[in-house]
Amino acid sequence: MKLYFKECKKIAASVIYYIFIAILVFSWFQNFRGVTKTEINWEKGIPPADIGFERSLLSKPSEEDDYFGSKVSEDDPAAIMIPCAVMLHKVICSLI
């Protein structure tokens, strides 16, 4: 156990660890900060200026929503799988 804490101490003192944490935080600020803030404000009742959703992504879905639950595909599986299987067979045969 003593060796484990010694290794943890070395990792925490490592420059690479701090670079990783800095990149992680920077990435979050670049990708999610605005979305998160907009979602939280929307839940508090402050509507966003320009967003393509009808409701907040954090709100509970209702059965009237377009994306509620799952939808069964209307495509014919045989029409998709047979040509894909034939093409896969041709590719495998061409590699041999």
SERO-4910 file (N, C-alpha, C, O; in steps of 0.05 Angstrom, whole numbers):
BEGIN
 pado doro    nc1    nc2    nc3   cac1   cac2   cac3    cc1    cc2    cc3    oc1    oc2    oc3
  Met    A     17    -24      0      0      0      0     17     25      0     10     45    -12
  Lys    A     40     23     13     59     45     15     70     52    -13     73     75    -20
  Leu    A     75     31    -28     85     35    -55     64     47    -73     70     63    -91
  Tyr    A     39     39    -69     17     51    -85     15     81    -81     13     96   -101
  Phe    A     16     90    -56     15    119    -50     39    133    -61     38    156    -70
  Lys    A     62    120    -61     86    132    -72     83    136   -102     91    157   -112
  Glu    A     72    117   -116     67    119   -145     46    141   -151     49    157   -170
  Cys    A     25    143   -135      5    164   -138     17    191   -135     10    210   -149
  Lys    A     35    193   -116     48    219   -111     65    227   -135     66    250   -142
  Lys    A     79    207   -147     95    213   -171     78    221   -194     85    239   -209
  Ile    A     55    208   -197     37    215   -219     26    244   -215     25    259   -234
  Ala    A     18    250   -191      7    276   -185     28    298   -189     21    321   -195
  Ala    A     53    292   -185     75    311   -188     85    313   -217    101    329   -224
  Ser    A     75    295   -234     84    294   -262     74    317   -278     51    325   -275
  Val    A     90    328   -295     83    350   -313     63    340   -334     44    354   -341
  Ile    A     66    315   -343     48    304   -363     19    303   -352      0    307   -366
  Tyr    A     16    297   -326    -10    296   -314    -24    323   -315    -47    325   -321
  Tyr    A     -9    344   -309    -20    371   -309    -26    380   -338    -45    394   -342
  Ile    A    -10    372   -357    -16    378   -385    -42    364   -393    -58    376   -407
  Phe    A    -45    339   -385    -69    324   -392    -94    338   -380   -114    341   -394
  Ile    A    -93    346   -355   -115    359   -342   -121    386   -356   -144    393   -360
  Ala    A   -100    401   -364   -104    426   -377   -117    422   -404   -135    438   -412
  Ile    A   -109    402   -419   -122    396   -445   -151    387   -441   -168    395   -457
  Leu    A   -156    372   -421   -183    363   -415   -201    387   -409   -223    388   -420
  Val    A   -192    405   -392   -208    429   -386   -212    447   -410   -234    457   -415
  Phe    A   -190    451   -425   -192    467   -449   -212    455   -469   -227    470   -481
  Ser    A   -211    429   -472   -229    416   -491   -258    420   -482   -276    425   -499
  Trp    A   -263    418   -456   -290    422   -446   -300    450   -452   -322    454   -461
  Phe    A   -283    470   -447   -290    498   -452   -296    502   -482   -314    517   -489
  Gln    A   -280    490   -499   -284    493   -528   -309    480   -538   -323    491   -556
  Asn    A   -316    456   -528   -337    440   -539   -364    442   -524   -385    441   -537
  Phe    A   -364    443   -498   -388    439   -483   -397    463   -466   -420    463   -457
  Arg    A   -380    482   -460   -387    503   -442   -412    519   -450   -430    523   -434
  Gly    A   -413    527   -475   -436    542   -485   -461    526   -485   -483    536   -477
  Val    A   -459    501   -493   -483    484   -493   -493    479   -465   -517    480   -460
  Thr    A   -475    473   -447   -483    468   -419   -497    493   -407   -517    491   -394
  Lys    A   -485    516   -411   -496    541   -400   -523    547   -413   -541    555   -399
  Thr    A   -526    543   -439   -551    547   -452   -573    529   -442   -595    537   -437
  Glu    A   -566    503   -438   -585    484   -428   -594    491   -399   -618    489   -393
  Ile    A   -575    498   -383   -582    505   -355   -600    530   -355   -619    531   -340
  Asn    A   -593    550   -371   -610    574   -372   -638    568   -383   -658    579   -373
  Trp    A   -639    550   -402   -665    542   -414   -683    529   -393   -707    534   -392
  Glu    A   -670    512   -376   -685    498   -355   -695    518   -334   -715    514   -321
  Lys    A   -680    540   -331   -688    561   -311   -709    579   -323   -720    597   -309
  Gly    A   -716    576   -349   -737    592   -361   -726    615   -379   -742    630   -389
  Ile    A   -700    616   -383   -688    637   -400   -685    624   -428   -667    607   -431
  Pro    A   -702    632   -447   -700    619   -474   -675    627   -489   -666    650   -487
  Pro    A   -663    609   -504   -639    616   -520   -647    632   -544   -670    630   -554
  Ala    A   -628    647   -555   -633    664   -578   -635    648   -603   -655    651   -618
  Asp    A   -616    631   -609   -616    616   -634   -608    587   -629   -585    581   -626
  Ile    A   -628    570   -627   -623    542   -623   -644    526   -639   -666    535   -642
  Gly    A   -636    503   -650   -654    489   -668   -672    469   -654   -685    453   -668
  Phe    A   -673    468   -628   -690    449   -614   -715    462   -604   -715    486   -598
  Glu    A   -736    446   -602   -762    457   -592   -763    458   -561   -778    474   -550
  Arg    A   -746    442   -548   -746    441   -519   -717    436   -511   -700    428   -527
  Ser    A   -712    440   -486   -686    436   -475   -678    406   -476   -696    389   -472
  Leu    A   -653    401   -481   -644    373   -481   -645    360   -454   -645    336   -451
  Leu    A   -644    376   -433   -644    366   -406   -672    360   -395   -675    347   -375
  Ser    A   -693    370   -409   -720    366   -400   -729    337   -405   -719    323   -422
  Lys    A   -748    328   -390   -759    301   -392   -775    298   -418   -792    315   -424
  Pro    A   -769    278   -434   -784    274   -459   -813    267   -454   -820    254   -434
  Ser    A   -830    275   -472   -858    268   -470   -866    250   -494   -851    249   -514
  Glu    A   -888    237   -493   -896    218   -514   -903    233   -540   -904    220   -561
  Glu    A   -908    259   -539   -914    274   -563   -889    282   -578   -891    291   -601
  Asp    A   -866    279   -567   -841    287   -580   -836    269   -604   -844    245   -604
  Asp    A   -822    280   -624   -815    264   -648   -795    242   -642   -795    221   -655
  Tyr    A   -777    247   -622   -756    228   -616   -761    211   -592   -742    201   -580
  Phe    A   -786    208   -584   -793    192   -560   -791    162   -566   -803    153   -586
  Gly    A   -775    148   -551   -773    119   -555   -757    112   -580   -740    127   -589
  Ser    A   -763     89   -591   -749     81   -615   -769     76   -637   -792     72   -633
  Lys    A   -758     76   -662   -775     73   -685   -764     49   -701   -740     47   -705
  Val    A   -782     32   -710   -774      9   -726   -770     18   -754   -786     33   -765
  Ser    A   -748      9   -766   -742     17   -794   -763      6   -813   -772    -16   -810
  Glu    A   -769     22   -833   -789     14   -853   -776      1   -877   -789     -7   -896
  Asp    A   -749      0   -877   -734    -12   -899   -736    -43   -898   -740    -55   -877
  Asp    A   -733    -55   -922   -734    -84   -924   -706    -94   -918   -687    -88   -933
  Pro    A   -703   -110   -897   -676   -120   -890   -663   -137   -912   -639   -135   -916
  Ala    A   -679   -152   -926   -668   -169   -948   -656   -152   -970   -636   -159   -982
  Ala    A   -669   -129   -976   -660   -111   -998   -634    -98   -990   -619    -90  -1008
  Ile    A   -628    -96   -965   -603    -84   -956   -581   -105   -952   -559   -101   -960
  Met    A   -588   -126   -938   -567   -146   -930   -556   -163   -953   -532   -168   -954
  Ile    A   -573   -171   -972   -564   -188   -994   -543   -174  -1011   -522   -186  -1016
  Pro    A   -548   -149  -1020   -527   -136  -1036   -501   -131  -1020   -479   -132  -1030
  Cys    A   -504   -125   -994   -481   -120   -977   -465   -146   -974   -440   -146   -975
  Ala    A   -479   -168   -970   -465   -194   -967   -451   -202   -993   -428   -212   -992
  Val    A   -463   -197  -1016   -451   -203  -1042   -426   -186  -1046   -405   -196  -1054
  Met    A   -428   -160  -1039   -405   -142  -1042   -382   -150  -1023   -359   -150  -1031
  Leu    A   -389   -158   -999   -369   -166   -980   -355   -192   -989   -331   -195   -987
  His    A   -371   -210  -1001   -359   -235  -1012   -340   -229  -1034   -319   -241  -1036
  Lys    A   -347   -210  -1052   -329   -202  -1074   -303   -190  -1064   -282   -196  -1074
  Val    A   -305   -173  -1043   -281   -161  -1032   -263   -182  -1020   -239   -181  -1024
  Ile    A   -274   -200  -1005   -259   -221   -992   -246   -239  -1013   -222   -246  -1010
  Cys    A   -261   -246  -1034   -250   -263  -1055   -227   -249  -1070   -209   -262  -1079
  Ser    A   -230   -223  -1073   -209   -208  -1088   -183   -206  -1071   -162   -203  -1083
  Leu    A   -185   -208  -1045   -161   -207  -1028   -146   -234  -1027   -123   -235  -1021
  Ile    A   -160   -255  -1034   -148   -282  -1032   -131   -287  -1056   -120   -309  -1058
***
